[in-house]
């Protein structure tokens, strides 16, 4: 229905074609008025849009602007035969439309490049399932299209879990989501547009660590905070990170130097393997020691500091005198009672705060990441959201070229 009536009328010159227009006269009276004025309304059969999958067609013509409709893209994903042509309706066809068709499994016909033919089906990258600690046996994979269910848990077992700190029930919950048949979803929604997959939410559950959709490490912030922080970072900045060390690779690719202070016994040594040592200084200290918050060995100003893990109030106290005026302070899991004192220290020192709430990477919980700043330029941006580049991939509007 997004194709101009004039193009539909032109097809009437091809007398051996059976042609249908995917809208009825009462749905688009202006279009049918145009077909009547051109004298071809009797040569065009109205049909339902769902006919593109209910019947077999040799050629489907889609308007360039139809790609912004998620329902239309769903249908294009499910078509398995025939060819597709894009109608520009008198305007140049944006390259993003052809790229989108390719993502949906439609590539230029080798013989007629202006037509697109189904040469592949969109596929979801397969992940090697890695159970979180204590997961035990994996749940069996559910049938295509079915949602897997964890075994029923009694209230008694829930109480035992709460008191003992066991991760078994949590691991089973994560495994239920991670082992879902995401390939069945890809039949209707390309993985690039499935935010649960493309942003790494599912993969983080599978790998039991915060990663993006490609498996690269990301900070343990809620995604909204990461998206806010990322464009503010500068290549010449210096970062200080208290945490697990799992995201050092992410930081080192965006700033000049990274000083990491990790709590002894509270980090995974495997997180540090493969991290290049150029520009990265890692120190491991007992969290209750003076060395954990001793910043005397850090030369110059700190442009961005991450307070994560242990002793948030002490960390906030220690970093205040080292921060540049244009810098940022990020408090992980800021909704913890243990972070309240640190947030108060930063607020009393004149730092403004934005709280970001959302799903935490690696978990199905909601959490909060607080970002502190003094420089008003961080909230008076000159760029617009359409130009944003994210660790989590393009947005729906960016994919469709809107």
C-alpha positions as a Markdown table, in Angstrom:
| # | Residue | x | y | z |
|---|---|---|---|---|
| 1 | Unk | 0.0 | 0.0 | 0.0 |
| 2 | Unk | 3.0 | 2.3 | 0.2 |
| 3 | Unk | 3.5 | 2.2 | -3.6 |
| 4 | Unk | 2.2 | 5.2 | -5.5 |
| 5 | Unk | -0.9 | 4.5 | -7.7 |
| 6 | Unk | 1.0 | 5.6 | -10.8 |
| 7 | Unk | 3.5 | 2.7 | -10.3 |
| 8 | Unk | 0.6 | 0.3 | -9.8 |
| 9 | Unk | -1.0 | 1.6 | -13.0 |
| 10 | Unk | 2.3 | 1.2 | -15.0 |
| 11 | Unk | 2.2 | -2.5 | -14.2 |
| 12 | Unk | -1.2 | -2.7 | -16.0 |
| 13 | Unk | 0.7 | -2.4 | -19.3 |
| 14 | Unk | 2.1 | -5.8 | -18.7 |
| 15 | Unk | -0.9 | -7.8 | -19.7 |
| 16 | Unk | 0.2 | -11.2 | -18.7 |
| 17 | Unk | 0.7 | -10.3 | -15.1 |
| 18 | Unk | -1.9 | -10.9 | -12.4 |
| 19 | Unk | -1.5 | -8.0 | -10.0 |
| 20 | Unk | -2.9 | -7.2 | -6.6 |
| 21 | Unk | -2.8 | -4.0 | -4.5 |
| 22 | Unk | -2.4 | -4.7 | -0.8 |
| 23 | Unk | -5.1 | -2.3 | 0.4 |
| 24 | Unk | -8.9 | -2.1 | -0.2 |
| 25 | Unk | -10.7 | 0.9 | -1.6 |
| 26 | Unk | -12.2 | 1.8 | 1.8 |
| 27 | Unk | -8.7 | 1.7 | 3.4 |
| 28 | Unk | -7.1 | 4.0 | 0.9 |
| 29 | Unk | -9.8 | 5.8 | -1.1 |
| 30 | Unk | -7.3 | 8.3 | -2.4 |
| 31 | Unk | -5.1 | 5.6 | -4.0 |
| 32 | Unk | -8.1 | 3.9 | -5.6 |
| 33 | Unk | -9.4 | 7.3 | -6.9 |
| 34 | Unk | -6.0 | 7.6 | -8.6 |
| 35 | Unk | -6.3 | 4.1 | -10.2 |
| 36 | Unk | -9.8 | 5.0 | -11.5 |
| 37 | Unk | -8.5 | 8.3 | -12.9 |
| 38 | Unk | -5.8 | 6.4 | -14.7 |
| 39 | Unk | -8.3 | 3.9 | -16.0 |
| 40 | Unk | -6.8 | 0.7 | -14.5 |
| 41 | Unk | -8.8 | 0.1 | -11.4 |
| 42 | Unk | -10.5 | -2.9 | -13.1 |
| 43 | Unk | -7.2 | -4.5 | -13.8 |
| 44 | Unk | -6.0 | -4.5 | -10.2 |
| 45 | Unk | -7.3 | -6.9 | -7.5 |
| 46 | Unk | -7.4 | -5.6 | -3.9 |
| 47 | Unk | -5.9 | -8.0 | -1.3 |
| 48 | Unk | -4.9 | -8.2 | 2.3 |
| 49 | Unk | -1.4 | -7.4 | 3.2 |
| 50 | Unk | -1.1 | -10.8 | 4.8 |
| 51 | Unk | -1.4 | -12.3 | 1.3 |
| 52 | Unk | 2.3 | -11.8 | 0.9 |
| 53 | Unk | 2.8 | -14.9 | 3.0 |
| 54 | Unk | -0.5 | -16.7 | 2.5 |
| 55 | Unk | 0.1 | -17.0 | -1.3 |
| 56 | Unk | 3.1 | -17.4 | -3.6 |
| 57 | Unk | 4.1 | -14.3 | -5.6 |
| 58 | Unk | 6.7 | -13.9 | -8.3 |
| 59 | Unk | 7.3 | -10.3 | -7.4 |
| 60 | Unk | 6.5 | -8.1 | -4.4 |
| 61 | Unk | 6.9 | -4.3 | -4.8 |
| 62 | Unk | 7.4 | -2.4 | -1.6 |
| 63 | Unk | 7.5 | 1.3 | -1.1 |
| 64 | Unk | 10.7 | 2.8 | 0.2 |
| 65 | Unk | 9.0 | 4.2 | 3.3 |
| 66 | Unk | 7.2 | 0.9 | 4.1 |
| 67 | Unk | 10.4 | -0.3 | 5.9 |
| 68 | Unk | 9.6 | 1.8 | 9.0 |
| 69 | Unk | 6.6 | -0.4 | 9.8 |
| 70 | Unk | 7.7 | -3.3 | 12.1 |
| 71 | Unk | 4.8 | -5.4 | 10.9 |
| 72 | Unk | 5.9 | -5.1 | 7.3 |
| 73 | Unk | 9.4 | -6.1 | 8.2 |
| 74 | Unk | 8.0 | -9.1 | 10.0 |
| 75 | Unk | 6.2 | -10.2 | 6.9 |
| 76 | Unk | 9.3 | -9.7 | 4.7 |
| 77 | Unk | 11.3 | -11.9 | 7.0 |
| 78 | Unk | 8.7 | -14.7 | 6.6 |
| 79 | Unk | 8.5 | -14.7 | 2.8 |
| 80 | Unk | 10.5 | -17.5 | 1.4 |
| 81 | Unk | 9.9 | -17.4 | -2.4 |
| 82 | Unk | 9.8 | -14.8 | -5.2 |
| 83 | Unk | 11.6 | -11.5 | -5.7 |
| 84 | Unk | 11.3 | -8.1 | -4.1 |
| 85 | Unk | 11.6 | -4.7 | -5.7 |
| 86 | Unk | 11.8 | -1.3 | -3.9 |
| 87 | Unk | 9.7 | 1.5 | -5.3 |
| 88 | Unk | 11.2 | 4.9 | -4.7 |
| 89 | Unk | 8.0 | 6.7 | -5.7 |
| 90 | Unk | 9.9 | 9.4 | -7.5 |
| 91 | Unk | 12.6 | 9.8 | -4.8 |
| 92 | Unk | 16.1 | 8.3 | -4.5 |
| 93 | Unk | 16.0 | 5.0 | -2.5 |
| 94 | Unk | 18.2 | 5.3 | 0.7 |
| 95 | Unk | 21.0 | 2.8 | 0.8 |
| 96 | Unk | 19.8 | 1.8 | 4.3 |
| 97 | Unk | 16.7 | 0.2 | 2.7 |
| 98 | Unk | 18.8 | -2.2 | 0.6 |
| 99 | Unk | 21.0 | -2.9 | 3.6 |
| 100 | Unk | 17.9 | -3.7 | 5.6 |
| 101 | Unk | 16.7 | -6.1 | 3.0 |
| 102 | Unk | 20.0 | -7.8 | 3.2 |
| 103 | Unk | 19.7 | -8.1 | 7.0 |
| 104 | Unk | 16.3 | -9.7 | 6.4 |
| 105 | Unk | 17.9 | -12.3 | 4.1 |
| 106 | Unk | 17.2 | -10.6 | 0.7 |
| 107 | Unk | 20.2 | -9.9 | -1.5 |
| 108 | Unk | 20.4 | -8.5 | -5.1 |
| 109 | Unk | 19.5 | -11.0 | -7.7 |
| 110 | Unk | 22.8 | -12.0 | -9.5 |
| 111 | Unk | 21.0 | -11.6 | -12.9 |
| 112 | Unk | 18.8 | -8.6 | -12.1 |
| 113 | Unk | 20.5 | -6.6 | -9.3 |
| 114 | Unk | 17.6 | -4.2 | -9.1 |
| 115 | Unk | 15.5 | -7.1 | -7.8 |
| 116 | Unk | 16.2 | -8.8 | -4.5 |
| 117 | Unk | 15.9 | -12.6 | -4.0 |
| 118 | Unk | 15.9 | -14.8 | -0.9 |
| 119 | Unk | 19.4 | -16.2 | -0.8 |
| 120 | Unk | 19.6 | -16.8 | 2.9 |
| 121 | Unk | 17.5 | -16.9 | 6.0 |
| 122 | Unk | 18.3 | -14.6 | 8.9 |
| 123 | Unk | 20.1 | -16.6 | 11.5 |
| 124 | Unk | 20.8 | -16.0 | 15.1 |
| 125 | Unk | 24.5 | -16.4 | 16.2 |
| 126 | Unk | 24.7 | -19.5 | 18.4 |
| 127 | Unk | 26.2 | -19.0 | 21.9 |
| 128 | Unk | 28.1 | -21.7 | 23.8 |
| 129 | Unk | 26.0 | -21.9 | 26.9 |
| 130 | Unk | 28.1 | -21.1 | 30.0 |
| 131 | Unk | 26.2 | -21.7 | 33.3 |
| 132 | Unk | 26.5 | -19.3 | 36.1 |
| 133 | Unk | 28.2 | -20.8 | 39.2 |
| 134 | Unk | 26.0 | -23.3 | 40.9 |
| 135 | Unk | 23.6 | -23.8 | 38.0 |
| 136 | Unk | 24.0 | -27.6 | 37.9 |
| 137 | Unk | 22.3 | -29.3 | 35.1 |
| 138 | Unk | 21.0 | -27.1 | 32.3 |
| 139 | Unk | 17.3 | -27.1 | 31.6 |
| 140 | Unk | 16.3 | -29.0 | 28.5 |
| 141 | Unk | 15.9 | -26.7 | 25.5 |
| 142 | Unk | 12.2 | -25.9 | 24.9 |
| 143 | Unk | 10.4 | -26.7 | 21.7 |
| 144 | Unk | 10.5 | -24.0 | 19.0 |
| 145 | Unk | 8.3 | -21.1 | 20.0 |
| 146 | Unk | 7.7 | -22.3 | 23.5 |
| 147 | Unk | 8.9 | -20.6 | 26.6 |
| 148 | Unk | 11.0 | -22.9 | 28.8 |
| 149 | Unk | 10.0 | -23.1 | 32.5 |
| 150 | Unk | 12.2 | -23.6 | 35.5 |
| 151 | Unk | 11.2 | -26.4 | 37.9 |
| 152 | Unk | 8.6 | -25.3 | 40.4 |
| 153 | Unk | 10.3 | -24.0 | 43.6 |
| 154 | Unk | 8.5 | -24.2 | 46.9 |
| 155 | Unk | 8.4 | -21.2 | 49.3 |
| 156 | Unk | 10.6 | -23.2 | 51.6 |
| 157 | Unk | 13.4 | -23.5 | 49.0 |
| 158 | Unk | 13.1 | -19.8 | 48.4 |
| 159 | Unk | 13.6 | -19.0 | 52.1 |
| 160 | Unk | 16.6 | -21.4 | 52.2 |
| 161 | Unk | 18.0 | -19.6 | 49.2 |
| 162 | Unk | 17.6 | -16.2 | 50.8 |
| 163 | Unk | 19.2 | -17.3 | 54.0 |
| 164 | Unk | 22.1 | -19.3 | 52.6 |
| 165 | Unk | 23.0 | -17.1 | 49.7 |
| 166 | Unk | 22.9 | -20.0 | 47.3 |
| 167 | Unk | 22.8 | -18.9 | 43.6 |
| 168 | Unk | 21.1 | -22.1 | 42.4 |
| 169 | Unk | 17.6 | -20.6 | 42.0 |
| 170 | Unk | 18.9 | -17.5 | 40.4 |
| 171 | Unk | 21.1 | -19.5 | 38.0 |
| 172 | Unk | 18.0 | -21.6 | 37.0 |
| 173 | Unk | 16.0 | -18.4 | 36.3 |
| 174 | Unk | 18.8 | -17.0 | 34.1 |
| 175 | Unk | 19.3 | -20.4 | 32.4 |
| 176 | Unk | 15.6 | -20.5 | 31.5 |
| 177 | Unk | 15.9 | -17.2 | 29.6 |
| 178 | Unk | 19.3 | -18.0 | 28.1 |
| 179 | Unk | 18.2 | -21.4 | 26.8 |
| 180 | Unk | 15.0 | -20.1 | 25.2 |
| 181 | Unk | 14.8 | -20.9 | 21.5 |
| 182 | Unk | 15.8 | -17.5 | 20.2 |
| 183 | Unk | 16.1 | -18.9 | 16.7 |
| 184 | Unk | 12.3 | -19.2 | 16.6 |
| 185 | Unk | 12.1 | -15.4 | 17.3 |
| 186 | Unk | 14.5 | -14.8 | 14.5 |
| 187 | Unk | 11.9 | -16.2 | 12.1 |
| 188 | Unk | 9.8 | -13.1 | 12.7 |
| 189 | Unk | 12.2 | -10.5 | 14.0 |
| 190 | Unk | 15.8 | -10.2 | 12.7 |
| 191 | Unk | 18.4 | -10.6 | 15.5 |
| 192 | Unk | 19.7 | -7.1 | 14.7 |
| 193 | Unk | 16.3 | -5.7 | 15.7 |
| 194 | Unk | 15.8 | -7.9 | 18.7 |
| 195 | Unk | 17.1 | -5.7 | 21.5 |
| 196 | Unk | 17.3 | -8.6 | 23.9 |
| 197 | Unk | 19.8 | -10.3 | 21.6 |
| 198 | Unk | 21.5 | -7.3 | 19.9 |
| 199 | Unk | 22.3 | -5.4 | 23.1 |
| 200 | Unk | 23.8 | -8.5 | 24.8 |
| 201 | Unk | 21.1 | -8.9 | 27.5 |
| 202 | Unk | 20.7 | -12.6 | 26.6 |
| 203 | Unk | 24.4 | -13.2 | 26.0 |
| 204 | Unk | 25.3 | -11.7 | 29.3 |
| 205 | Unk | 23.1 | -14.3 | 31.0 |
| 206 | Unk | 24.7 | -17.1 | 28.9 |
| 207 | Unk | 28.3 | -16.0 | 29.7 |
| 208 | Unk | 27.6 | -14.9 | 33.3 |
| 209 | Unk | 29.4 | -11.6 | 32.7 |
| 210 | Unk | 28.4 | -8.2 | 31.3 |
| 211 | Unk | 28.9 | -8.3 | 27.5 |
| 212 | Unk | 27.4 | -6.7 | 24.4 |
| 213 | Unk | 25.7 | -8.6 | 21.6 |
| 214 | Unk | 29.1 | -9.6 | 20.1 |
| 215 | Unk | 30.5 | -10.9 | 23.4 |
| 216 | Unk | 32.8 | -7.9 | 24.1 |
| 217 | Unk | 33.0 | -6.8 | 27.8 |
| 218 | Unk | 30.9 | -3.8 | 28.8 |
| 219 | Unk | 30.6 | -2.0 | 32.2 |
| 220 | Unk | 28.2 | -3.4 | 34.7 |
| 221 | Unk | 26.1 | -0.2 | 34.5 |
| 222 | Unk | 22.4 | -0.3 | 33.4 |
| 223 | Unk | 22.4 | 0.2 | 29.6 |
| 224 | Unk | 21.0 | 3.7 | 29.8 |
| 225 | Unk | 23.9 | 4.9 | 31.9 |
| 226 | Unk | 26.4 | 3.4 | 29.5 |
| 227 | Unk | 24.7 | 5.1 | 26.5 |
| 228 | Unk | 24.8 | 8.4 | 28.4 |
| 229 | Unk | 28.4 | 8.1 | 29.4 |
| 230 | Unk | 30.0 | 6.7 | 26.2 |
| 231 | Unk | 29.7 | 9.8 | 24.0 |
| 232 | Unk | 31.0 | 12.0 | 26.8 |
| 233 | Unk | 34.4 | 10.2 | 27.1 |
| 234 | Unk | 37.4 | 11.7 | 25.5 |
| 235 | Unk | 40.5 | 9.9 | 24.2 |
| 236 | Unk | 42.8 | 12.0 | 26.3 |
| 237 | Unk | 41.0 | 11.3 | 29.5 |
| 238 | Unk | 42.3 | 9.3 | 32.5 |
| 239 | Unk | 40.0 | 6.8 | 34.3 |
| 240 | Unk | 40.1 | 5.3 | 37.8 |
| 241 | Unk | 38.0 | 2.2 | 38.2 |
| 242 | Unk | 37.2 | 0.4 | 41.5 |
| 243 | Unk | 35.4 | -2.9 | 40.6 |
| 244 | Unk | 35.9 | -6.4 | 39.2 |
| 245 | Unk | 38.2 | -5.5 | 36.3 |
| 246 | Unk | 35.8 | -7.2 | 33.8 |
| 247 | Unk | 35.4 | -4.0 | 31.8 |
| 248 | Unk | 39.0 | -2.8 | 31.6 |
| 249 | Unk | 39.1 | -3.6 | 27.9 |
| 250 | Unk | 36.1 | -1.4 | 27.3 |
| 251 | Unk | 37.6 | 1.5 | 29.2 |
| 252 | Unk | 41.0 | 1.2 | 27.7 |
| 253 | Unk | 39.6 | 1.5 | 24.2 |
| 254 | Unk | 37.9 | 4.9 | 25.0 |
| 255 | Unk | 40.3 | 6.8 | 27.3 |
| 256 | Unk | 44.1 | 7.3 | 27.5 |
| 257 | Unk | 44.9 | 5.5 | 30.7 |
| 258 | Unk | 43.1 | 3.3 | 33.2 |
| 259 | Unk | 44.0 | 2.8 | 36.8 |
| 260 | Unk | 42.1 | -0.1 | 38.3 |
| 261 | Unk | 42.0 | -1.0 | 42.0 |
| 262 | Unk | 40.4 | -4.4 | 42.6 |
| 263 | Unk | 39.4 | -5.9 | 45.9 |
| 264 | Unk | 41.5 | -8.9 | 46.9 |
| 265 | Unk | 39.3 | -12.0 | 46.7 |
| 266 | Unk | 36.4 | -10.1 | 45.1 |
| 267 | Unk | 37.5 | -10.2 | 41.5 |
| 268 | Unk | 37.8 | -12.9 | 38.9 |
| 269 | Unk | 41.5 | -13.2 | 37.7 |
| 270 | Unk | 40.1 | -14.5 | 34.4 |
| 271 | Unk | 38.7 | -11.1 | 33.7 |
| 272 | Unk | 42.3 | -9.7 | 33.4 |
| 273 | Unk | 43.5 | -12.2 | 30.8 |
| 274 | Unk | 43.9 | -10.7 | 27.4 |
| 275 | Unk | 43.8 | -7.1 | 28.6 |
| 276 | Unk | 46.7 | -5.2 | 27.1 |
| 277 | Unk | 49.0 | -3.6 | 29.7 |
| 278 | Unk | 49.7 | -0.4 | 27.7 |
| 279 | Unk | 47.9 | 2.4 | 29.5 |
| 280 | Unk | 46.4 | 0.1 | 32.1 |
| 281 | Unk | 47.6 | -0.1 | 35.7 |
| 282 | Unk | 46.0 | -2.8 | 37.9 |
| 283 | Unk | 46.4 | -3.0 | 41.6 |
| 284 | Unk | 44.9 | -5.6 | 43.9 |
| 285 | Unk | 44.4 | -4.6 | 47.6 |
| 286 | Unk | 42.3 | -5.9 | 50.5 |
| 287 | Unk | 39.1 | -3.8 | 50.5 |
| 288 | Unk | 39.5 | -3.0 | 54.2 |
| 289 | Unk | 43.1 | -1.8 | 53.8 |
| 290 | Unk | 44.4 | 1.8 | 53.5 |
| 291 | Unk | 45.9 | 0.8 | 50.1 |
| 292 | Unk | 42.4 | 0.2 | 48.6 |
| 293 | Unk | 41.7 | 4.0 | 48.6 |
| 294 | Unk | 45.3 | 5.2 | 48.4 |
| 295 | Unk | 45.6 | 7.4 | 45.3 |
| 296 | Unk | 48.9 | 8.9 | 46.0 |
| 297 | Unk | 50.5 | 7.0 | 43.2 |
| 298 | Unk | 48.2 | 8.4 | 40.6 |
| 299 | Unk | 49.7 | 11.4 | 38.8 |
| 300 | Unk | 47.6 | 14.2 | 37.4 |
| 301 | Unk | 43.9 | 14.6 | 37.4 |
| 302 | Unk | 41.2 | 11.9 | 37.1 |
| 303 | Unk | 38.6 | 12.6 | 34.5 |
| 304 | Unk | 36.2 | 9.7 | 35.1 |
| 305 | Unk | 36.0 | 7.6 | 38.3 |
| 306 | Unk | 33.9 | 4.4 | 38.8 |
| 307 | Unk | 32.9 | 3.5 | 42.3 |
| 308 | Unk | 31.9 | -0.1 | 42.2 |
| 309 | Unk | 32.0 | -3.0 | 44.7 |
| 310 | Unk | 33.6 | -2.4 | 48.1 |
| 311 | Unk | 33.8 | 0.6 | 50.4 |
| 312 | Unk | 31.9 | 3.2 | 48.3 |
| 313 | Unk | 32.0 | 6.0 | 50.9 |
| 314 | Unk | 35.8 | 5.7 | 51.4 |
| 315 | Unk | 36.2 | 5.7 | 47.6 |
| 316 | Unk | 34.1 | 8.8 | 47.2 |
| 317 | Unk | 36.2 | 10.6 | 49.9 |
| 318 | Unk | 39.4 | 9.6 | 48.3 |
| 319 | Unk | 38.6 | 10.6 | 44.8 |
| 320 | Unk | 37.2 | 14.1 | 45.4 |
| 321 | Unk | 40.5 | 15.9 | 45.5 |
| 322 | Unk | 41.7 | 14.2 | 42.3 |
| 323 | Unk | 38.8 | 14.9 | 40.0 |
| 324 | Unk | 38.9 | 17.3 | 37.1 |
| 325 | Unk | 36.0 | 19.8 | 36.9 |
| 326 | Unk | 34.9 | 18.5 | 33.5 |
| 327 | Unk | 34.9 | 14.9 | 34.8 |
| 328 | Unk | 32.4 | 12.2 | 35.7 |
| 329 | Unk | 31.9 | 10.0 | 38.7 |
| 330 | Unk | 29.8 | 6.8 | 38.2 |
| 331 | Unk | 28.4 | 4.9 | 41.2 |
| 332 | Unk | 27.5 | 1.3 | 40.4 |
| 333 | Unk | 24.5 | -0.3 | 42.1 |
| 334 | Unk | 23.6 | 3.1 | 43.6 |
| 335 | Unk | 20.4 | 1.8 | 45.0 |
| 336 | Unk | 22.3 | -0.2 | 47.7 |
| 337 | Unk | 22.1 | 1.3 | 51.2 |
| 338 | Unk | 25.9 | 1.0 | 51.3 |
| 339 | Unk | 26.1 | 3.7 | 48.5 |
| 340 | Unk | 23.9 | 6.2 | 50.3 |
| 341 | Unk | 26.9 | 7.8 | 52.2 |
| 342 | Unk | 29.0 | 8.0 | 49.0 |
| 343 | Unk | 26.1 | 9.7 | 47.2 |
| 344 | Unk | 25.8 | 12.2 | 50.1 |
| 345 | Unk | 29.5 | 13.0 | 50.0 |
| 346 | Unk | 29.5 | 13.7 | 46.3 |
| 347 | Unk | 26.3 | 15.8 | 46.6 |
| 348 | Unk | 27.7 | 17.8 | 49.5 |
| 349 | Unk | 30.7 | 18.6 | 47.3 |
| 350 | Unk | 28.5 | 20.2 | 44.6 |
| 351 | Unk | 28.3 | 17.3 | 42.1 |
| 352 | Unk | 25.0 | 17.1 | 40.3 |
| 353 | Unk | 23.5 | 13.6 | 39.8 |
| 354 | Unk | 21.4 | 11.7 | 37.3 |
| 355 | Unk | 20.0 | 8.2 | 38.3 |
| 356 | Unk | 19.6 | 5.7 | 35.5 |
| 357 | Unk | 17.3 | 2.7 | 36.2 |
| 358 | Unk | 17.0 | -0.5 | 34.1 |
| 359 | Unk | 17.9 | -4.1 | 33.8 |
| 360 | Unk | 21.4 | -4.9 | 35.0 |
| 361 | Unk | 23.7 | -6.7 | 32.6 |
| 362 | Unk | 24.2 | -10.4 | 33.6 |
| 363 | Unk | 21.1 | -10.4 | 35.7 |
| 364 | Unk | 17.3 | -10.1 | 35.3 |
| 365 | Unk | 17.1 | -7.6 | 38.1 |
| 366 | Unk | 16.4 | -3.9 | 37.9 |
| 367 | Unk | 19.2 | -1.7 | 39.3 |
| 368 | Unk | 20.4 | 1.9 | 39.4 |
| 369 | Unk | 23.6 | 3.5 | 38.1 |
| 370 | Unk | 24.2 | 7.1 | 39.3 |
| 371 | Unk | 26.3 | 9.5 | 37.2 |
| 372 | Unk | 27.7 | 12.7 | 38.9 |
| 373 | Unk | 29.1 | 15.7 | 37.0 |
| 374 | Unk | 29.8 | 19.4 | 37.4 |
| 375 | Unk | 30.2 | 20.5 | 33.8 |
| 376 | Unk | 26.8 | 21.5 | 32.4 |
| 377 | Unk | 27.9 | 20.6 | 28.9 |
| 378 | Unk | 27.3 | 17.0 | 29.8 |
| 379 | Unk | 23.5 | 17.8 | 29.8 |
| 380 | Unk | 23.5 | 20.6 | 27.2 |
| 381 | Unk | 24.4 | 18.4 | 24.3 |
| 382 | Unk | 24.7 | 19.9 | 20.8 |
| 383 | Unk | 24.4 | 16.5 | 19.1 |
| 384 | Unk | 21.1 | 14.8 | 18.3 |
| 385 | Unk | 20.1 | 11.2 | 19.1 |
| 386 | Unk | 20.1 | 10.2 | 15.4 |
| 387 | Unk | 23.9 | 10.5 | 15.4 |
| 388 | Unk | 24.4 | 8.5 | 18.6 |
| 389 | Unk | 26.7 | 5.5 | 18.3 |
| 390 | Unk | 26.3 | 2.9 | 21.0 |
| 391 | Unk | 28.1 | -0.2 | 22.4 |
| 392 | Unk | 24.7 | -1.9 | 22.0 |
| 393 | Unk | 24.3 | -1.3 | 18.3 |
| 394 | Unk | 22.0 | 0.9 | 16.2 |
| 395 | Unk | 18.5 | 1.7 | 17.2 |
| 396 | Unk | 15.4 | 0.7 | 15.3 |
| 397 | Unk | 15.2 | 4.1 | 13.6 |
| 398 | Unk | 18.9 | 4.0 | 12.7 |
| 399 | Unk | 18.6 | 0.5 | 11.2 |
| 400 | Unk | 15.6 | 1.6 | 9.1 |
| 401 | Unk | 17.2 | 4.9 | 8.0 |
| 402 | Unk | 14.5 | 7.1 | 9.5 |
